[in-house]
Amino acid sequence: MAEASGKTLMDLISADPTPIPAKSSSSASASASTSSTASPAAASAGSHLQQPMSTKTTLGEKKSKRATLTQIQNDTISVAKAALNPVKANIMPQRQRQKKKPVSYTQLARSIHELAATLDQKSSQKQLVNHVFPKLAVYNSVDPSLAPSLLMLNQQCEDRNVLRYVYYYLARILSDTGMSPGGGIPTPNWDALADIDAGGGVTRADVVPRIVNQLTSEASNSETEFHARRLQALKALTYSPSGNSELLSKLYEIVFGLLDKVADVPNKRKKGVFGTKGGDKESIIRSNLQYAAMSALRRLPLDPGNPLFLHRAAQGVSFADPVAVRHSLEILSELAARDPYSVAMTLEKLASPAGALQDILHLNDVLARVALARLCHSISRARALDERPDIRSHFNSILYQLLLDPSERVCYEAILCILGKYDNTERTDERASGWYRLTREILKLPEAPSKDKSNKTKRPQPLIKLVMRRLESSFRSFSRPVLHAAARVVQEMGKSRAAAFAMGLQDIDESVHVNAFSDVLDDAETNDSSHPEGIRRTSSISAGPGRNETIASLLASLMEVVRTTVACECVYVRGMVVKALIWMQSPHESLDELKSIIASELSDPAWPAALVNDVLLTLHARFKATPDMAVILLEIARIFATKVPGKIDADVLQLLWKTCLIGAGPDGKHTALEAVTIVLDLPPPQPGSMSGLTSLDRVSASDPKSALALQKLVQAAEWFLGENANYAASEYAWESATPPGTALMMLDADKMVAAASSRNPTLAGALTRLQRCAFSGSWEVRIVAVQALTTIAIRSGEPFRLQIYEFLYTLAEGGVQSQLSEMHLSNGEDQGVSGTGLGVLITPMLKVLDEMYVGQDELIKDMRNHDNANKEWKDEELKKLYETHERLLDFVSLFCYIPRAKYLPLGPISAKLIDTYRTKHNITASSGSTDPTVLATGISDLIYESTQPAPAASNSSGLDDDLVNAWAANLGDDGLLGNNAPAMSRVNEFIAGVGTDAPDVDEENVFSRPSVGYDDMWAKTLLENNELEEDDARSGSSSPDSTGSVESSISSHFGGMNYPSLFSSKPSSQATAKSSGSKYQSTYEGYGSPIREEPPPPYSYSEPQSRESFENPMAGSSSRSYGSDDDEPRKSTGTRFGTALYDFTAGGDDELNLTAEEELEIEYEVDGWFYVKKKRPGRDGKMAGLVPVLYVNQS
Amino acid sequence: MILAVLFANSVGNVLIERFNGVPAEERLTWRSFLVKLGAENLKGVKNEELLVACHKSVYIVYTMLGDVSIFLVGKDEYDELALAEAIFIITGAVKDICGKPPTERVFLDKYGRICLCLDEIVWNGLLENTDKDRIKRLIRLKPPSEF
């Protein structure tokens, strides 16, 4: 902060303009605030100002700010009093006394009052212009109590400079709505102050009507001499907030009145366009007034249905003042976006080859021409004008001519318009026909008015050639904005091209199909006859193969130039270039170049995280446009994961993995999964362990933060594998034909692995990697790996299940641990449990598998017995079997989602017997404990007897490949992207191109997410549920109790509700968390707790309902019945009632205000909070929400 | 919409800021983002050399003029090129008022007039006057075109 010059904003408000002795700004303000009695306000305000860089507001700063405000407040009150009781004392001597000390706001305000009173003296005016007004500008807003003096100055002062300031400050008073955009030294809320000082406070409400009155009367003053002031008065009026309808109608009245007088007089506009010099006085004044009126109209709200509004706006096109013309065109282009027909009709004549719009092409105002491009685009693409192809073609022709505009801004706007990018609404057909237009149409300048044009552009030119030439030359520019914009245009070109491909125009570069395409497109676009003779289909002129080659070669040479732009030192330009390259990458081209560009780019530490994520989101958008590119995009995403794990948003990457996995289709699934597993191959980020890897896969995680991020990424990848490997490998236990007996015979581990990999290399590969993760790496990574393995074990048939079982068993026994203990210690990840900790933690998972195998064994034994004795199965035996089946299903459901109706924990051979029992007892497969809560609570047996659940509404049709595929296809579509998970909304937001919110500055915040998500809260409560249930659970089910605690707490971090997963049927996973916790928590609390102490998971939904939108057809129609039954179990467990003991004020959105004595319905308990419903809405209108348990008396 | 115009000195103190259509709670973030951007990139940059950045659909163009750095944030039609245009006008006006690329001292001495100029150039988030002479006339309360 210490700065040699030491000049700060503070010096500006010092009375003495001579330089202040150099000192650091902070010390200056500090000393000022301590020593000066007259101006602590300004001084401390200054100190507040000077540190915008520090993002953390320290307590001290806050204090000083408060002190400032109090001081200003005191000062203002005294000023207000002073204004009421005129003070004789002159400010001047005071000022001289305290040289070099800043002038406080009070002093400035007082000077204005006094100088306004002594306006007749020249010195007063000088004082105002040179000292008082400029200093006042430093403050954020202006005190309304100054308004009377300002108005007095406005009426009496002759000095133009004083008056200009007066208008400036009047406008600021008008615009001030408490959050003034002024910046500068903060000022208090004047109105609040005035309220405090009930005696003499002046509020905005008091002065605004007076200001408005005076300004409106000035704005209506038609004296010639006055017209400059009239302009400023009108301008000041437009600053008033648009909420005031009375003022608004007054303004419309003034503007329309003004336009009435000045607009309709035919003026010599030709002269005006090329410069206003030499005009007569009258026409110049008129032009000035036209300008004022049009500028004011531009700031007024649009009035789309009003023909008068449209008429006035359209008149502006012919005005002499270029700024007025610009505003007029901007208004028209906005109107045309809503109602192209009437705008087109109004402008019909102006658009003709000799019309006024043609002149605007040569108007010296860039933004006017930009607005013209938008206007022409809106009209030439309007469906409403299908009847009037002539009008459309006129506008189209103007749009194409704008491609030749000398300004890049205008030319690019025209290109974007032609490409079908107008605003943020992305329409594929618009985009596709945009690409078609760009590649097929030609520009021929109209014959008529080109008197000042040289002949070189007269030859008809294909648009694509013009555009390419223009872009290529732009890329040679040294100006970074130009490079950035050009890269952006190329990106948009890529988008339109991708849309064209997606619309079935993939062979657009081949001549053979040209005519076929034009047929296709003519339906979607316009009929050929709509084009004027100037714009003809290229296909009819040159449909030879040479031409098509030209497009390809043009593109190739452009992309060559684009690639060289990566050398630009500006990282944002490079970012845009990378995005452009991603968009221009076609599915069939070699990826190597792009990959190496991105890899080398990302190695540059200058890339900010936001930009990296932007590129990642671009991959999403690219995938959405061209699902064929799934594998390519995953390859690219891999680079992000390896190069900058600390900078990317793991959620977004996850989502990309998932969408791409689905989009990859049956053939690409293996490759897609490989791309994810690559993350697991990453070495731990210790510097020593990075040898032997190719540069592409080398991790750049040198600092602890990226190491942590990498670990999270690895966890995410493991979780993803666990959830999705079965999908990718198309291996499901419930579809496996291998009877368990076969598998049991192959107890030799090596044989098993060999068999596994030969049967399904995809799954085997995933398993190998997960296994490796399960015994190396950090504790967190290992536990997730084990969990993923368990999930796969449950979902896969043999021999995979056995293979995993075997592995887990060894791991639990510590065999693997001890073998690898050396390595384990070497990477410093020992958690202090010397390896056994993990073993104990995985025991529960192992126990489930144990139970399953024991059950299978017994079943086989039983079956043999029956077979040998040739006995029929008795009903009790069947019942026992069925109960075992259901019990196992419940346990399995605690770990992961499985289709209950089809899943056979006792192996395929049990199918027949279970079926028999079901048929006998009329149990549909999906009934019983399929209900998500009951199912997952695992206390199904207990509730089952008391409350017989209704038979499921739909019989679950089980799972077949078609369903899976259909669902997958669905997911690739908006179904997935429409989900409102944070990552999805980020993706959607990106694709929609919105987002103007402020960027994250503090890099520390990269990982900071909501500390406790809803899911987490829920899971935790369940973990801490009451003992009763726990006892019941113990008696009901003995062995796999500890599973629950580990599983649930992990699943709350990595469970289905957080990551997108093919199997994460939301209801079940959510219920899993709930149930398991409630039952099994206390037993293994000791092990559960470290997990809970983990940093808050970054993957938490904030919106509980988001999981509902995640539909899972894998569960067949039963997933729908989940939703519908969702509320019932809660009620069946008994809704409780209670009364509020005390008043409670909600501290957050999900909390509920309580008034003591209020009656409540308690829905459920969450981590020390009740979710309650009120009988009637409270004052805040809320009916339900969270309240602390202690505030409620349960009845 | 030109979302923000911000002047800062060489050590990152904000001298002038004008926000349009930016929620109050985001202004602080924007301010720190811009100042940080300047601190990281503006060292050794020539006068009026334009730098560019973007965040989501918002564009940022910034430059250095004497001791003062100038930032413009815009969206929609105010893309990087339009902002470059606007910043060119602003730097031109500031140079006119200060006579040369300003030191911070000079800038502060002319603070009031610079505010008036800015008021004529950016009006309610839209670019208004672009012509130097016209701006000069308007801040002296003369009509935009004189006879």
HADDOCK unambig.tbl for C-alpha pairs under 7 A between the chains (distance, minus, plus):
assign (segid A and resid 1 and name CA) (segid B and resid 11 and name CA) 6.26 0.50 0.50
assign (segid A and resid 7 and name CA) (segid B and resid 104 and name CA) 6.63 0.50 0.50
assign (segid A and resid 7 and name CA) (segid B and resid 105 and name CA) 6.13 0.50 0.50
assign (segid A and resid 9 and name CA) (segid B and resid 15 and name CA) 6.47 0.50 0.50
assign (segid A and resid 9 and name CA) (segid B and resid 108 and name CA) 6.94 0.50 0.50
assign (segid A and resid 12 and name CA) (segid B and resid 108 and name CA) 5.61 0.50 0.50
assign (segid A and resid 12 and name CA) (segid B and resid 109 and name CA) 6.63 0.50 0.50
assign (segid A and resid 49 and name CA) (segid B and resid 13 and name CA) 6.77 0.50 0.50
assign (segid A and resid 49 and name CA) (segid B and resid 14 and name CA) 6.89 0.50 0.50
assign (segid A and resid 50 and name CA) (segid B and resid 13 and name CA) 4.75 0.50 0.50
assign (segid A and resid 50 and name CA) (segid B and resid 14 and name CA) 6.87 0.50 0.50
assign (segid A and resid 51 and name CA) (segid B and resid 13 and name CA) 6.17 0.50 0.50
assign (segid A and resid 52 and name CA) (segid B and resid 12 and name CA) 6.91 0.50 0.50
assign (segid A and resid 52 and name CA) (segid B and resid 13 and name CA) 6.24 0.50 0.50
assign (segid A and resid 52 and name CA) (segid B and resid 14 and name CA) 6.87 0.50 0.50
assign (segid A and resid 52 and name CA) (segid B and resid 31 and name CA) 6.89 0.50 0.50
assign (segid A and resid 52 and name CA) (segid B and resid 32 and name CA) 5.89 0.50 0.50
assign (segid A and resid 53 and name CA) (segid B and resid 12 and name CA) 6.53 0.50 0.50
assign (segid A and resid 53 and name CA) (segid B and resid 32 and name CA) 5.29 0.50 0.50
assign (segid A and resid 53 and name CA) (segid B and resid 35 and name CA) 6.36 0.50 0.50
assign (segid A and resid 53 and name CA) (segid B and resid 36 and name CA) 6.72 0.50 0.50
assign (segid A and resid 55 and name CA) (segid B and resid 32 and name CA) 6.76 0.50 0.50
assign (segid A and resid 133 and name CA) (segid B and resid 112 and name CA) 6.82 0.50 0.50
assign (segid A and resid 134 and name CA) (segid B and resid 111 and name CA) 6.07 0.50 0.50
assign (segid A and resid 134 and name CA) (segid B and resid 112 and name CA) 3.82 0.50 0.50
assign (segid A and resid 135 and name CA) (segid B and resid 112 and name CA) 6.99 0.50 0.50
assign (segid A and resid 137 and name CA) (segid B and resid 112 and name CA) 6.13 0.50 0.50
assign (segid A and resid 160 and name CA) (segid B and resid 140 and name CA) 5.92 0.50 0.50
assign (segid A and resid 160 and name CA) (segid B and resid 141 and name CA) 5.56 0.50 0.50
assign (segid A and resid 161 and name CA) (segid B and resid 140 and name CA) 5.37 0.50 0.50
assign (segid A and resid 161 and name CA) (segid B and resid 141 and name CA) 6.77 0.50 0.50
assign (segid A and resid 164 and name CA) (segid B and resid 139 and name CA) 6.44 0.50 0.50
assign (segid A and resid 164 and name CA) (segid B and resid 140 and name CA) 6.44 0.50 0.50
assign (segid A and resid 164 and name CA) (segid B and resid 141 and name CA) 5.58 0.50 0.50
assign (segid A and resid 179 and name CA) (segid B and resid 24 and name CA) 6.68 0.50 0.50
assign (segid A and resid 181 and name CA) (segid B and resid 18 and name CA) 5.40 0.50 0.50
assign (segid A and resid 181 and name CA) (segid B and resid 19 and name CA) 4.98 0.50 0.50
assign (segid A and resid 181 and name CA) (segid B and resid 20 and name CA) 6.63 0.50 0.50
assign (segid A and resid 182 and name CA) (segid B and resid 17 and name CA) 6.33 0.50 0.50
assign (segid A and resid 182 and name CA) (segid B and resid 18 and name CA) 5.39 0.50 0.50
assign (segid A and resid 183 and name CA) (segid B and resid 16 and name CA) 6.34 0.50 0.50
assign (segid A and resid 183 and name CA) (segid B and resid 17 and name CA) 4.98 0.50 0.50
assign (segid A and resid 183 and name CA) (segid B and resid 18 and name CA) 6.22 0.50 0.50
assign (segid A and resid 184 and name CA) (segid B and resid 15 and name CA) 6.81 0.50 0.50
assign (segid A and resid 184 and name CA) (segid B and resid 16 and name CA) 6.12 0.50 0.50
assign (segid A and resid 184 and name CA) (segid B and resid 17 and name CA) 6.93 0.50 0.50
assign (segid A and resid 228 and name CA) (segid B and resid 141 and name CA) 6.20 0.50 0.50
assign (segid A and resid 228 and name CA) (segid B and resid 142 and name CA) 5.55 0.50 0.50
assign (segid A and resid 228 and name CA) (segid B and resid 143 and name CA) 4.64 0.50 0.50
assign (segid A and resid 229 and name CA) (segid B and resid 141 and name CA) 6.78 0.50 0.50
assign (segid A and resid 281 and name CA) (segid B and resid 147 and name CA) 5.42 0.50 0.50
assign (segid A and resid 284 and name CA) (segid B and resid 145 and name CA) 6.56 0.50 0.50
assign (segid A and resid 284 and name CA) (segid B and resid 147 and name CA) 6.69 0.50 0.50
assign (segid A and resid 288 and name CA) (segid B and resid 143 and name CA) 6.80 0.50 0.50
assign (segid A and resid 288 and name CA) (segid B and resid 144 and name CA) 6.37 0.50 0.50
assign (segid A and resid 288 and name CA) (segid B and resid 145 and name CA) 6.54 0.50 0.50
assign (segid A and resid 323 and name CA) (segid B and resid 129 and name CA) 6.93 0.50 0.50
assign (segid A and resid 409 and name CA) (segid B and resid 81 and name CA) 5.63 0.50 0.50
assign (segid A and resid 409 and name CA) (segid B and resid 82 and name CA) 6.57 0.50 0.50
assign (segid A and resid 479 and name CA) (segid B and resid 50 and name CA) 6.84 0.50 0.50
assign (segid A and resid 480 and name CA) (segid B and resid 50 and name CA) 6.52 0.50 0.50
assign (segid A and resid 480 and name CA) (segid B and resid 51 and name CA) 6.00 0.50 0.50
assign (segid A and resid 480 and name CA) (segid B and resid 52 and name CA) 6.19 0.50 0.50
assign (segid A and resid 481 and name CA) (segid B and resid 51 and name CA) 6.91 0.50 0.50
assign (segid A and resid 481 and name CA) (segid B and resid 52 and name CA) 5.73 0.50 0.50
assign (segid A and resid 481 and name CA) (segid B and resid 80 and name CA) 5.39 0.50 0.50
assign (segid A and resid 481 and name CA) (segid B and resid 81 and name CA) 5.78 0.50 0.50
assign (segid A and resid 481 and name CA) (segid B and resid 84 and name CA) 6.86 0.50 0.50
assign (segid A and resid 482 and name CA) (segid B and resid 81 and name CA) 6.48 0.50 0.50
assign (segid A and resid 485 and name CA) (segid B and resid 80 and name CA) 6.52 0.50 0.50
assign (segid A and resid 485 and name CA) (segid B and resid 81 and name CA) 6.89 0.50 0.50
assign (segid A and resid 572 and name CA) (segid B and resid 52 and name CA) 6.87 0.50 0.50
assign (segid A and resid 572 and name CA) (segid B and resid 53 and name CA) 5.32 0.50 0.50
assign (segid A and resid 572 and name CA) (segid B and resid 54 and name CA) 6.76 0.50 0.50
assign (segid A and resid 993 and name CA) (segid B and resid 57 and name CA) 6.07 0.50 0.50
assign (segid A and resid 994 and name CA) (segid B and resid 57 and name CA) 5.97 0.50 0.50
assign (segid A and resid 995 and name CA) (segid B and resid 56 and name CA) 5.66 0.50 0.50
assign (segid A and resid 995 and name CA) (segid B and resid 57 and name CA) 5.86 0.50 0.50
assign (segid A and resid 996 and name CA) (segid B and resid 56 and name CA) 6.62 0.50 0.50
assign (segid A and resid 996 and name CA) (segid B and resid 57 and name CA) 6.17 0.50 0.50
assign (segid A and resid 996 and name CA) (segid B and resid 58 and name CA) 5.70 0.50 0.50
assign (segid A and resid 997 and name CA) (segid B and resid 26 and name CA) 6.99 0.50 0.50
assign (segid A and resid 998 and name CA) (segid B and resid 26 and name CA) 5.61 0.50 0.50
assign (segid A and resid 998 and name CA) (segid B and resid 29 and name CA) 5.88 0.50 0.50
assign (segid A and resid 998 and name CA) (segid B and resid 30 and name CA) 5.34 0.50 0.50
assign (segid A and resid 999 and name CA) (segid B and resid 29 and name CA) 6.86 0.50 0.50
assign (segid A and resid 999 and name CA) (segid B and resid 30 and name CA) 6.77 0.50 0.50
assign (segid A and resid 999 and name CA) (segid B and resid 33 and name CA) 6.84 0.50 0.50
assign (segid A and resid 999 and name CA) (segid B and resid 55 and name CA) 6.67 0.50 0.50
assign (segid A and resid 1001 and name CA) (segid B and resid 29 and name CA) 6.78 0.50 0.50
assign (segid A and resid 1001 and name CA) (segid B and resid 32 and name CA) 6.86 0.50 0.50
assign (segid A and resid 1001 and name CA) (segid B and resid 33 and name CA) 5.40 0.50 0.50
